[in-house]
Amino acid sequence: MRVVEARLLEGNIDAFSARFTLTPVDGGTRTEIDFKIHVDPDIPLPSSVFSRENERAAGRTVRALRARVSEGPLRAS
């Protein structure tokens, strides 16, 4: 298992943190990913609007991760 964490150092929201937990499955031929995100905006929003945007952002994150994985391993420059 491998864990990758990110957090906001400074920006236009009160707080942001993300955690990816990657666990090999099927003998290491596939990877299960658990993705958690916490965002505390600095603007008043109805929870329904914020929830919808969180779902969209999570979808974009998963699509970007899939695209990056399909490119293959990183190579040192």
N, CA and C atoms as an extended XYZ file, in Angstrom:
231
Properties=species:S:1:pos:R:3:atomname:S:1:resname:S:1:resid:I:1 pbc="F F F"
N         0.848       -1.175        0.000 N   MET     1
C         0.000        0.000        0.000 CA  MET     1
C         0.896        1.241        0.000 C   MET     1
N         0.429        2.266       -0.710 N   ARG     2
C         1.153        3.535       -0.750 CA  ARG     2
C         0.152        4.663       -0.527 C   ARG     2
N         0.557        5.663        0.231 N   VAL     3
C        -0.310        6.802        0.531 CA  VAL     3
C         0.346        8.070       -0.005 C   VAL     3
N        -0.439        8.873       -0.717 N   VAL     4
C         0.016       10.167       -1.222 CA  VAL     4
C        -0.930       11.215       -0.646 C   VAL     4
N        -0.357       12.224        0.013 N   GLU     5
C        -1.170       13.268        0.634 CA  GLU     5
C        -0.789       14.636        0.080 C   GLU     5
N        -1.784       15.519        0.024 N   ALA     6
C        -1.553       16.891       -0.428 CA  ALA     6
C        -2.343       17.822        0.477 C   ALA     6
N        -1.834       19.031        0.634 N   ARG     7
C        -2.580       20.019        1.404 CA  ARG     7
C        -2.258       21.402        0.869 C   ARG     7
N        -3.176       22.309        1.088 N   LEU     8
C        -3.022       23.687        0.648 CA  LEU     8
C        -2.105       24.430        1.606 C   LEU     8
N        -1.107       25.096        1.065 N   LEU     9
C        -0.241       25.929        1.894 CA  LEU     9
C        -0.790       27.346        1.986 C   LEU     9
N        -1.289       27.849        0.859 N   GLU    10
C        -1.947       29.151        0.883 CA  GLU    10
C        -2.792       29.267       -0.371 C   GLU    10
N        -3.869       30.032       -0.290 N   GLY    11
C        -4.762       30.171       -1.433 CA  GLY    11
C        -6.037       30.894       -1.053 C   GLY    11
N        -7.030       30.780       -1.929 N   ASN    12
C        -8.267       31.534       -1.731 CA  ASN    12
C        -9.369       30.719       -1.053 C   ASN    12
N        -9.027       29.600       -0.435 N   ILE    13
C        -9.977       28.833        0.363 CA  ILE    13
C        -9.372       28.631        1.748 C   ILE    13
N       -10.221       28.335        2.721 N   ASP    14
C        -9.732       28.197        4.099 CA  ASP    14
C        -8.895       26.941        4.304 C   ASP    14
N        -9.283       25.838        3.661 N   ALA    15
C        -8.543       24.588        3.860 CA  ALA    15
C        -8.760       23.658        2.678 C   ALA    15
N        -7.732       22.881        2.370 N   PHE    16
C        -7.817       21.842        1.350 CA  PHE    16
C        -6.833       20.752        1.724 C   PHE    16
N        -7.294       19.524        1.708 N   SER    17
C        -6.387       18.390        1.860 CA  SER    17
C        -6.931       17.235        1.034 C   SER    17
N        -6.033       16.414        0.535 N   ALA    18
C        -6.407       15.250       -0.262 CA  ALA    18
C        -5.509       14.089        0.132 C   ALA    18
N        -6.068       12.892        0.033 N   ARG    19
C        -5.306       11.689        0.375 CA  ARG    19
C        -5.678       10.585       -0.604 C   ARG    19
N        -4.671       10.042       -1.267 N   PHE    20
C        -4.833        8.893       -2.149 CA  PHE    20
C        -4.189        7.699       -1.454 C   PHE    20
N        -4.930        6.617       -1.285 N   THR    21
C        -4.365        5.371       -0.777 CA  THR    21
C        -4.405        4.373       -1.927 C   THR    21
N        -3.232        3.907       -2.355 N   LEU    22
C        -3.120        2.986       -3.481 CA  LEU    22
C        -2.762        1.605       -2.960 C   LEU    22
N        -3.588        0.618       -3.287 N   THR    23
C        -3.393       -0.743       -2.806 CA  THR    23
C        -3.339       -1.694       -3.996 C   THR    23
N        -2.227       -2.440       -4.165 N   PRO    24
C        -2.156       -3.416       -5.254 CA  PRO    24
C        -3.202       -4.518       -5.062 C   PRO    24
N        -3.845       -4.921       -6.154 N   VAL    25
C        -4.800       -6.030       -6.148 CA  VAL    25
C        -4.522       -6.919       -7.357 C   VAL    25
N        -5.160       -8.077       -7.391 N   ASP    26
C        -4.986       -9.028       -8.497 CA  ASP    26
C        -3.512       -9.326       -8.748 C   ASP    26
N        -2.787       -9.616       -7.678 N   GLY    27
C        -1.372       -9.955       -7.815 CA  GLY    27
C        -0.512       -8.802       -8.291 C   GLY    27
N        -0.959       -7.587       -8.067 N   GLY    28
C        -0.171       -6.418       -8.465 CA  GLY    28
C        -0.421       -5.963       -9.894 C   GLY    28
N        -1.358       -6.603      -10.601 N   THR    29
C        -1.638       -6.198      -11.978 CA  THR    29
C        -2.611       -5.026      -12.052 C   THR    29
N        -3.268       -4.750      -10.937 N   ARG    30
C        -4.218       -3.639      -10.862 CA  ARG    30
C        -4.019       -2.911       -9.538 C   ARG    30
N        -4.575       -1.726       -9.449 N   THR    31
C        -4.447       -0.938       -8.224 CA  THR    31
C        -5.809       -0.392       -7.822 C   THR    31
N        -6.146       -0.590       -6.557 N   GLU    32
C        -7.358        0.011       -5.995 CA  GLU    32
C        -6.960        1.346       -5.380 C   GLU    32
N        -7.729        2.384       -5.674 N   ILE    33
C        -7.412        3.719       -5.172 CA  ILE    33
C        -8.567        4.230       -4.326 C   ILE    33
N        -8.243        4.634       -3.115 N   ASP    34
C        -9.200        5.286       -2.227 CA  ASP    34
C        -8.812        6.760       -2.196 C   ASP    34
N        -9.729        7.635       -2.581 N   PHE    35
C        -9.450        9.060       -2.695 CA  PHE    35
C       -10.350        9.814       -1.728 C   PHE    35
N        -9.731       10.595       -0.850 N   LYS    36
C       -10.491       11.416        0.099 CA  LYS    36
C       -10.048       12.864       -0.067 C   LYS    36
N       -11.020       13.757        0.017 N   ILE    37
C       -10.715       15.173       -0.136 CA  ILE    37
C       -11.511       15.969        0.897 C   ILE    37
N       -10.886       17.016        1.402 N   HIS    38
C       -11.562       17.929        2.332 CA  HIS    38
C       -11.321       19.345        1.826 C   HIS    38
N       -12.402       20.078        1.614 N   VAL    39
C       -12.308       21.463        1.164 CA  VAL    39
C       -13.196       22.316        2.056 C   VAL    39
N       -12.642       23.407        2.529 N   ASP    40
C       -13.409       24.369        3.323 CA  ASP    40
C       -13.327       25.711        2.599 C   ASP    40
N       -14.363       26.067        1.828 N   PRO    41
C       -14.292       27.298        1.039 CA  PRO    41
C       -14.420       28.540        1.921 C   PRO    41
N       -13.927       29.623        1.399 N   ASP    42
C       -14.000       30.898        2.114 CA  ASP    42
C       -15.158       31.742        1.580 C   ASP    42
N       -16.180       31.065        1.030 N   ILE    43
C       -17.337       31.781        0.495 CA  ILE    43
C       -18.612       31.090        0.966 C   ILE    43
N       -19.654       31.861        1.198 N   PRO    44
C       -20.916       31.238        1.618 CA  PRO    44
C       -21.602       30.576        0.425 C   PRO    44
N       -21.799       29.271        0.504 N   LEU    45
C       -22.473       28.513       -0.551 CA  LEU    45
C       -23.502       27.592        0.072 C   LEU    45
N       -24.630       27.392       -0.596 N   PRO    46
C       -25.537       26.348       -0.122 CA  PRO    46
C       -24.842       24.990       -0.244 C   PRO    46
N       -25.078       24.106        0.687 N   SER    47
C       -24.396       22.807        0.676 CA  SER    47
C       -24.669       22.029       -0.604 C   SER    47
N       -25.850       22.198       -1.218 N   SER    48
C       -26.154       21.470       -2.455 CA  SER    48
C       -25.225       21.897       -3.589 C   SER    48
N       -24.913       23.175       -3.679 N   VAL    49
C       -23.995       23.668       -4.709 CA  VAL    49
C       -22.597       23.136       -4.445 C   VAL    49
N       -22.170       23.204       -3.213 N   PHE    50
C       -20.827       22.745       -2.870 CA  PHE    50
C       -20.688       21.238       -3.092 C   PHE    50
N       -21.695       20.464       -2.729 N   SER    51
C       -21.658       19.008       -2.927 CA  SER    51
C       -21.557       18.667       -4.404 C   SER    51
N       -22.335       19.351       -5.235 N   ARG    52
C       -22.291       19.107       -6.681 CA  ARG    52
C       -20.900       19.400       -7.235 C   ARG    52
N       -20.314       20.511       -6.825 N   GLU    53
C       -18.975       20.862       -7.316 CA  GLU    53
C       -17.936       19.869       -6.818 C   GLU    53
N       -18.067       19.389       -5.597 N   ASN    54
C       -17.147       18.358       -5.092 CA  ASN    54
C       -17.212       17.102       -5.947 C   ASN    54
N       -18.421       16.689       -6.329 N   GLU    55
C       -18.571       15.504       -7.178 CA  GLU    55
C       -17.909       15.723       -8.527 C   GLU    55
N       -18.099       16.888       -9.116 N   ARG    56
C       -17.459       17.194      -10.404 CA  ARG    56
C       -15.934       17.187      -10.272 C   ARG    56
N       -15.430       17.806       -9.218 N   ALA    57
C       -13.977       17.860       -9.014 CA  ALA    57
C       -13.404       16.465       -8.806 C   ALA    57
N       -14.102       15.624       -8.067 N   ALA    58
C       -13.637       14.248       -7.863 CA  ALA    58
C       -13.598       13.508       -9.192 C   ALA    58
N       -14.605       13.697      -10.023 N   GLY    59
C       -14.619       13.065      -11.347 CA  GLY    59
C       -13.455       13.527      -12.203 C   GLY    59
N       -13.171       14.829      -12.183 N   ARG    60
C       -12.027       15.353      -12.948 CA  ARG    60
C       -10.717       14.763      -12.434 C   ARG    60
N       -10.603       14.626      -11.125 N   THR    61
C        -9.388       14.063      -10.534 CA  THR    61
C        -9.185       12.623      -10.975 C   THR    61
N       -10.234       11.825      -10.940 N   VAL    62
C       -10.128       10.419      -11.349 CA  VAL    62
C        -9.785       10.325      -12.835 C   VAL    62
N       -10.412       11.141      -13.677 N   ARG    63
C       -10.091       11.110      -15.113 CA  ARG    63
C        -8.640       11.514      -15.361 C   ARG    63
N        -8.156       12.536      -14.656 N   ALA    64
C        -6.760       12.961      -14.815 CA  ALA    64
C        -5.802       11.870      -14.351 C   ALA    64
N        -6.142       11.194      -13.260 N   LEU    65
C        -5.299       10.111      -12.762 CA  LEU    65
C        -5.255        8.963      -13.761 C   LEU    65
N        -6.400        8.597      -14.323 N   ARG    66
C        -6.430        7.527      -15.338 CA  ARG    66
C        -5.586        7.899      -16.549 C   ARG    66
N        -5.692        9.147      -16.996 N   ALA    67
C        -4.909        9.598      -18.147 CA  ALA    67
C        -3.420        9.523      -17.842 C   ALA    67
N        -3.031        9.951      -16.652 N   ARG    68
C        -1.610        9.911      -16.276 CA  ARG    68
C        -1.102        8.484      -16.186 C   ARG    68
N        -1.884        7.587      -15.608 N   VAL    69
C        -1.475        6.186      -15.479 CA  VAL    69
C        -1.309        5.557      -16.858 C   VAL    69
N        -2.171        5.900      -17.802 N   SER    70
C        -2.086        5.307      -19.142 CA  SER    70
C        -0.827        5.744      -19.886 C   SER    70
N        -0.174        6.816      -19.436 N   GLU    71
C         1.076        7.272      -20.057 CA  GLU    71
C         2.266        6.397      -19.683 C   GLU    71
N         2.136        5.586      -18.660 N   GLY    72
C         3.226        4.714      -18.226 CA  GLY    72
C         4.067        5.356      -17.141 C   GLY    72
N         5.115        4.631      -16.715 N   PRO    73
C         5.952        5.108      -15.603 CA  PRO    73
C         6.684        6.407      -15.938 C   PRO    73
N         6.923        7.204      -14.903 N   LEU    74
C         7.741        8.408      -15.057 CA  LEU    74
C         9.185        8.000      -15.273 C   LEU    74
N         9.889        8.772      -16.055 N   ARG    75
C        11.312        8.500      -16.277 CA  ARG    75
C        12.133        9.665      -15.768 C   ARG    75
N        13.228        9.344      -15.139 N   ALA    76
C        14.111       10.389      -14.616 CA  ALA    76
C        14.740       11.153      -15.767 C   ALA    76
N        14.852       12.472      -15.624 N   SER    77
C        15.462       13.309      -16.672 CA  SER    77
C        16.946       13.395      -16.478 C   SER    77
